[in-house]
Amino acid sequence: AARQMASQGVPPEEIGQAALIAASATGISAAEASEHASAAAGAAAAARACNRGKVPTTVANVTLRAIWAAGMQGHEALELGAKIAAKEVVRRKQARGGSPEEVGEAARQATEAALNSGAGAHSGAANQTSQVAADIAASAAADAVAENKFQSGGATRKEVKNAAEAAAVAAGAAKDEANILADEATEKAMSNGGQNALLSTLKNWVGVLMRTSWVARLLILLGLLLVGLSVCAFTMRSRGERTQARTVVRCLPKDRSCCYREVDPAEEPVNAAWYPEQRFKGRRVVVILEKARLELAQELAATGNSWNHSDFEELQIVHQALSTLLESPLNKAGRLLVYLHSAQGRLFEVHPAFQLPVSLSRFASVIAELERHGEVPGQSGSKWPMMRLIEGTVKEILPDGCRAYALSPDGRRTTLADLAHKDQKEIFSQMDTDGDGRVTREEFTTFMRTSPKAALSELVAFAIGASEGDATQELGFGPEYTKEKISICVWPLRASDCCDMLCHEYQNLWGITGSAPPLPPPQSSLSGAPGALQQKLR
């Protein structure tokens, strides 16, 4: 409906209204109808404007008018309009033989025009809007230039990547981000090109098969069937042998040029993270809850049940963040290390098998015992305390070379997925000694055995403020050991929400699900503690 209205030369508002009516007539919900109609109307309006030779800013304006008429509003409409306008402008510029720099500049103009249409409703966010526009424009320009360069024929992988990188830089991306976008665009273009070539070959074979006699046709089909069965049998047998002998772990996501390592499950117990010699080796996420107001626990424990919730809100922040971390599959898989850095500068470590009390008053009793005695003992005969005071600062306990970030609303805007991908890229580039874009098993083994950074290749630490305000900006609570501040959301988040996003992202990154082997039974009872405290915890 949108394309038909656009071909008649009607205004963008009528295109959006027609698309919304058509989508609503299918019986879906109003929200879904608005989403589908906005995408269709925006694409039709942008295509018509490009075909008429309009400049990028006009294309963006026309696209947004169609999207708004289809029912989508707010920041979602601006981002959708920016993506559609950039895609159409890039396609048109490519068809006219524009250089990669011209393609990137056109995409930047379209995205900035679309996003700046909401500047009045989002005053004070100009830098953020410019960054989002650069990200959208760079991605669209790099993908289009890489695909066009590859399909033109005769271009090497390096030439395709250089063209895509030039387009991304012209669109406003930084040099390192443009390099990552160019890699992804090149891989996508070559993958799609290979699939198209395979489909063309299959069509030719089918044509030859249909022209032969029925006897030859039958023999060819039987041969193909035997080959398929043999491949399936070999694949299933190999998969079974690999499952019994080792666990294959993908260590470079979002990239087909990934490396692998072999891990014997018997040599890597779930609670290996707690042994001092293995604590910071292998895949580990270290979370430091900064400026935790643990001194409030003494006051809360003294008040009994008659306490005002608002007076102990900062202690509730610590309790919720710890609960999120300790209950996560990342922690139960032995990949998480948790530390509490109190407002008085004392540092405590938390055992991954510690079962956190559900109520805030019981949690306060545990913390009060920790503050008085320096540890929370486990069950009788337990080797490790559930929580204990450790000497030194966070900077002293983290190994040299550990990547450490502070989560702050004032930090560099990024996502955890992009951050993890960038870190993995750096390690990948160190492993790829011959520069061919792939890491062989020999290169990976050599790196793990000889490089001093091998033990820290998958270790990352995050400082998260566990009090009101932004604790990671205060001296003594993050700046000493973090290399930079990052922001993972445009809005301020609670500490527990940051912890949840962090655990979820690294669970996906490392393939950890809820079916991971459980930790040993929780040992949170306090043997040796005063009788009144034991009774209160029970």
N, C-alpha and C positions, 0 to 999 in steps of 0.2 A: 504494500500500500504506500509506503514512504517513497519508494523508487518511482512508482507511477505518478504520484503527486509532484515529485521533483521534476519529472520529465515534462510536466505541463507548465512549468515555470511559475508555480504559485509561491507565495511568501513562505519563509521557514516556519512561521507559526502554524500555518495550515498543514504543512507536512507533519509537524509534531502531533497536532490534533488528530489527523487521519490515522497516523500510526497507533496512537493511544486507543482510538475507537476500534481498530482492527484487532489489537492485542486483547482488549477487554472482552471482545465478542467470543474469544476462545474459551472463556469460563475460568481463567486463572484469577488469582487474587489481584487486588488493585495495585499492591506494591510490585508484584511480579510484572504486571502489565505495564506499569510505568517504567520499570527497568528495561524491559525488552523494547518498548516503544522508543525510549530515549536513545538507545544504541542504534536502532534502525533509522530513526529520523535524523540523528546527528550524522550518520554515515552518508545518507542520501543527500542531505543538504550540503555537506562538505564536498562530496564528489561533484555535485552540480556547480558549486562555486569555483572549484579547481578547473573544471572543464571550460568554464567561462573566462578563465585567465585572471581571476581575482588574486590580490596580494595575500600573503599569509595572515595578516591581521584581520582582513575582511573575512577570510575563510573561517577563522576562529570565532568571530562575532556571529556569523550566520549559523555555525554549528551549535553554539550555545543557545541561540534563539529557538532553534528546533528542539533542543533537549529540554529547555524550560517549558515549552508548550506541551511537551509529552508528559510533564508531571514531575520530573526530577528537579530537586532544588538543592541549595547548599553547596558544601565543598565537594560532595560526590559528583554533582553536575559539572563543576569546574574541571575536576580531574578527568572525567569522561570526555568532556569537550576538548581538553588539551590533547588527550591521547588520539582521539579521532582526527582532529585537525592536523596534528603532526604527521599521522600516517598518510593522510590524503595529500598534504603538501609535499611530503617527501616523495610519494609516488609520482606526482606531477612533475616535480623538479628532476627526478631520475629520467622520466620519459623525454624530457627536453634536453637531455645530455648534460645536466649540471655536474660540476665537480663535487667531490666529497665535502669540501669546505662550504660550497654553496648549499648543498643539501642540509648540512648541519646548521648553517645560519638560518635557513628557511624554517627548519623545525623549531629552532629556538624562538624565532619571532612568533610562530603560531602558538606555542605553549605559553609563552609569557603573556601574549594578548588574551588568551583564554583564562588563565589564572588571575591576571590582574583585573579581570572584570568583576571579581569579588573583593577588590581591595578595600572598598568602603565598608564592607561587613567584617573585614579582618584587618583593621588598621593595626599597625605595630608589628606585623608579621611579614614585612617585605623581604627580609633575608630568607625566611623559610619558604616563601612563595617562589623566590628566585631559584632556590636550591631544588625544589620539587619540579619546577619548569625545566631546569637543566637536566635533571635525571630522566624525565619523560622524553625530552627532545633527543638527548644523547642515545638512549636505548632505541628509539624509533629510527634515528639516522644511521646508527651502526648496523642494525639489522638489515635495513633496506640497501645500504651501500654494499655490505658483504654479500648479500644474495645476488645483487645485480652484477657485481664484479665476478663472482664465481660462475654465474650462468653465461656471462659473456664469452667464456672459454679462454684457455691459454694462460690463466692467472694462477700463480703458485699460492700456497697457503700464506706465505709471508706477505705477498702483495695484497691479498684479500684482507689480511689483518691490518696492514698499514693504512689501507683506504678506509676501513671501518673506524680505526683509531682517529684518523684525521677528521672524519665526520663527527665523531663524539666530542672531540676537543672543540671543534667549531660550534657545537651545540651548547657548550658551556661546562662540560665535565672536566674535572681535574685530570692531570696526566695519569696518575695511577688508576683512577676509576675508569678512564677511557681505555686503558690497557686491558682491564678486566672485561669491560663491555665488548671490546673488539675480539677478545678470545672467545667469549660466549657466542657472539654473532657469527664468527668464522666457523665455529664448530656446528652451529645450527644450520648455516648455509650449506656446508659440505655434507652434513647428514641428510638434509632434505634433497640435495642434488643427487646423492647416492641412492636414495629411495626412489626418486623419479627415474633414474637410469635403470634400476632393477625392475621397476614396473614396465618400462618400455621393452626390456629384454623378454620379460615374461609374456607380454602381448605378442611379440614376434614369434616366440615358441608356440604359443597357442594357435596363431595363424598357420604356422607350418604343420602343426598337428592336425588341424581341421582339413588341410588339403591332402593328407595322406590317406591310404586305404584303411579300412576298418581293422585289418589284421595288424598292420604296423602300428595303428593307434592303440590297440589293445596291448601289444608288447611294450610300447613306451610307457603306458600307464602302469603296467605291472612292474617295470623297472623302477619307476619313480616311487611306487609303493614300497618296494623292498628297500630302497635307499632311505626313505623316511623312517621305516621301522628300525633300521640299523642305527640311524642317528639317535632316535628316541631311546633305544636300549642302552647305547653307549653313554648318553647324557645322564640317564637315571642311575646307572652303575657308578659313574664318576661322582655324581652328587652324593650318593650314599657313602662312598669311600671318604669323600672330603668331610662329611658330617661326622663320621666316626673318628677321623684322625685329627681334625683341627677345626677351628672356627675361622672363617674367612671374613675379615672386617674391611669395609670400604672406608678409606681414610680421606678421600677427597671428593666431597659431594658436588653436584651441579657441574661435573666435568667428566667427559668420557675418558680422558687421559688420567685414570686413577691408578693408584698403587695398592698393593695388598700386603698384609702380613699374616703369618700363621701363629695362632695362639692355642696352646694345649689347655683345655678347660681345667684339667687337673692341677696345672701349675699356677693358676690364677684364682685363688679362692675369693669369694665375694667380699670378705672383710680384709683383704690384703692391704687396703688403703690405710689401715690403722697400724701396720708395722712400720717402725721408724725408717728402716732402710728402703721401704717401697712407697712411703707416704706420698712423695711428689714425683713418682715415676709413672709413665703410661698416661692413659686418658684420665685426667682429673680436672674437675672444676672446683676451685676454692672460692668460697663465699665468706666475706668478712662483714658482719653486721656492725657498722660503725656507730659510735656514740650511743650505745645501748644504755638506757637509764636504769641500770640494775639496782641502783641504790634505793629506788622506790619500792623494791621488794621487801626491805626491812620494815618500811612504814606500813605497807599493806598487810604483812604478816602480823604486825602488832595490833592492827585494828580489828582483826577477826572478820566477822561477816558484815559489820556495819561500816561500809566504805562507799565513797562516792566514785562512780565510774569515771567521771571527767577528770578527777585528780590523778588517776593512774592510766591515762590514755596512752602515754609513751611506753609504759610497760606492756600494755596490750599490743602495741605495734611489734615489739620484740617477740611476744608469744605467738602472734599470728604468723610472722615471718619464719620462725623456727618450725612451727607446725607444717607450713607449706614445704619447707626444705626437707624435713625428716620423713614426711609421708610420700615424697616423690619417688617414682621408679628409678630416677637417676641415683638417689641415695641408696635405695635398696639393692642396686646393682653394684654398689661399692665404688661409684665414680664421683662422689661428692665429699668435700671436706668443709666443715662449718666452724667458724670462729666467731666469738663474741668479743668486741672491743668496747669496754664500758666507758662511760663519760669521765671516769676518774683515771683512764689510761691503763686499766688492767685488762689482760688478754686471757680469754678462756677458750678451750677447745671442747667440742661436743662430739661424743662418740656416735657413729652412724646408727647403732642399734638402740640408742636412747629413746624410750617411749615417753613422749612429752605429756605431762598432766593436762587433762582437758580443760579444767576450770582455771581462771586467772589466779584465784586465791591459792590453789595447790601449787601452781607454777611459782608463785611468789615465795612459798615456803621452801621449795627446792633451791631457788636462787639465793634466798637468805642463808640457807645452810652452805651453799657454795661460797658465798662471801665470807662466812665465818671460818670455815675449815679449809677452804681452798680446793675442795673436790667433792664430788657426789659419788660415793662408792657404789659398785654394782652388787650383785648377789654374792653370797659367801663363796669364795674360791674363784671369783671372776678375776681375770688377768688385768683388765682395763677398767678404770673408773668411767662412769658415764659422762661426767664433766669434770674438768680440772683446770686450775690456774697454771699457766706456763710463763716462764721467765722470758724477757726480751720483748722486742717490738714486732709488729707485723713485717716490717722490712727485713728484720734479722731472720725470721723463720722461713720466709719465701726464698727459694733458690735464686741465685744470680741468673739473669736472663729470662725469668718468668714473665710472661705477658700479663700485665695487670691493668685493669680499667676501672674507672670510677663512674657509676651510673648517676647522672645528674641531669636535671631538666635544662641546664645551661650548657651542656656539652655538645659535641659535634653530632648532628642529626644522622642517625644510621639505624639499621636493623641488626638484630643479633645474627640473623642468617647471613647478611652481607659481611658482618665482622668476622664470623667464623670462617666464611669462604675466603676472605682476604688473608687471614692467618694461615689457612691451609695452603693457599697459593704460594705464600712465602716459603713454607717448608717444601712444597713441591718443587719450586724453582731451585732450591738447594740440593734436592735429590737428583734432579735432572742434569747430570753432569755433561752429557753430550749435546744438550740443547735441542733434541728432536721432538720435544713436546710430549714425551711419554716417559714413564719411570718403569724400568724393568725390575724384575725381582732381584737381580744382582745389584743394581744401583740402590735399591731400597735396603738390602742387607748390608751393603758397604756403608751406607749413611748411618744406619742404626748401630753399627759396630765401631765406627771410627770417629764420627762427628761428636764433639762435646755437647752439641745442642740436641742430640737424639733423645736423651731422656726427658727433655723439656718440650719436645716437639708437639705434644698434645696436652700441655698443662696451661691452664689459663685461670686467672684470679679476677674477682670482681668485688669492689667495695660498694656496699649498699647502705645508705643512711637509714638507721633504725630509730630515729627520733623525729620530732617536729622540725621543719625546715630542711635545709640541704646540708647534712653533716659532712659530706665528702668534700665540701669546699673549705672547711675549717682546718686550720693547721693542726696536725697531730692525728687527723682522722681520714687519711687517704692520700693527700698530695705527696707524701714522702715516698710512697712505693708504687703509685699508679703512673703509667706513662702518658695517659690522656683521659679526659672526661668525655663520655659519650651519652647521648640522649636516645632512648629507644622508643619514645612516644612523644607526640606533640603536646600531650597533657601531663600534668604531674600525676605520678602513680604512688600508691602505697607501697611500703617495703614488701609486703606479702605478694602484691601483684607483680612487682619486679622479679621476685624469686620464682614465681610461677612461670612467667614468660621465659626466664633464664633456663629453668629445668626443662621445660617443654621443648625449647629449641635444641638443646644439646641431647635430649633423648631422641629426637628425630634425627639429628646429625649422626649419632653413633648407633642408631638402630635399636634403642632400648625400649622395650614395651613393658606392660604390666605383668607379663609372664616371666620376668626375670627371676632367677632363684632367690628365695627370701633370705634375709639376714638371719643370724642365729636368734633364738627367742630373746625378746627385749629383757634387759636386766636393769630396771629402773627403781627397784626397791632399795632402800638405803639401809643396809645392814650396818650396824655400829652407830647409826644416828640416834638422837634422843628418842625416847619412847613416844613422847607427845607428837613429834614430827612423823614418826612411822604411822601412828594411828590416824593423823590428819591425812597423810597420803593415801592410806587404805580407804 
